[in-house]
Amino acid sequence: MVMKKMKRILIGFKGIALLAATLFFSCKEVTVNNRAIEDIETELEVRDSVKITIGKKDELSVAKLKSLEGLADTLFVRLADFSNDFVYDLRYATENNFLKAKVYDCAECYTRVKTARALLLANKEFMGKGFKIKFYDCYRPNDVQYKMWAIVPNPQYVANPVKGSIHNKGGAVDITLVTLQGVELDMGTDFDFFGKRAYHDNLDLPKSVLNNRLLLKETMEEYGFWSIRTEWWHYNLGTASNDKVANFKWDCD
Ligand SMILES: [Zn+2]
């Protein structure tokens, strides 16, 4: 009898222990689950706030874009204020150019309004074909022309600053084409390669290079630009020749 009673008590203890263990583990499970839910909620909140931030940023940059409408043709404007669709590699604001000198205080691409209008239209056409304009140089203040002349006083490579170049008039740009992902098209030479290989009339180049140059040239001509024989990257706006050489300087703050 005593043994039977002891067994019952033991079974009773076992039962309580089992119940306690079940409660303990199920509580723990709920806690773990609660934590997981909290984590997921936090993650979602983070994701949402990132999404909201990106959304706001996009809205801000779109809202910041200005319109060229009503602006005087000869006014100087910063291209990036009017479009997010251009790519910039302004070489003279670095030492990665034939002068091996940084001649701009900071990298900015300015042109006169009429040049900007033509560039926006040309870029729209390029984008329809899967490409964008990438700038190597834009308007160049006359003082910078003097700086360049002091380093390389050779009219074969640098326009004499006394007369000035169309870059100094805000009507010339040095450009190439990149894909919408930013990959440069092969134009046969780098920017500012001074030699026959950069000439428009040098047809001794791979067919793909000639096609890339032709796409650039034909489209730019369609929008009022003309090219010079020796530099595949240089384009002058036809109506810029009579504009004055300028020495307007942009802010670098
Ligand atoms: Zn040029």
Residues whose N, C-alpha, C, O or C-beta is under 5 A from the ligand:
A	BS01	ZN	V173 D174 H234
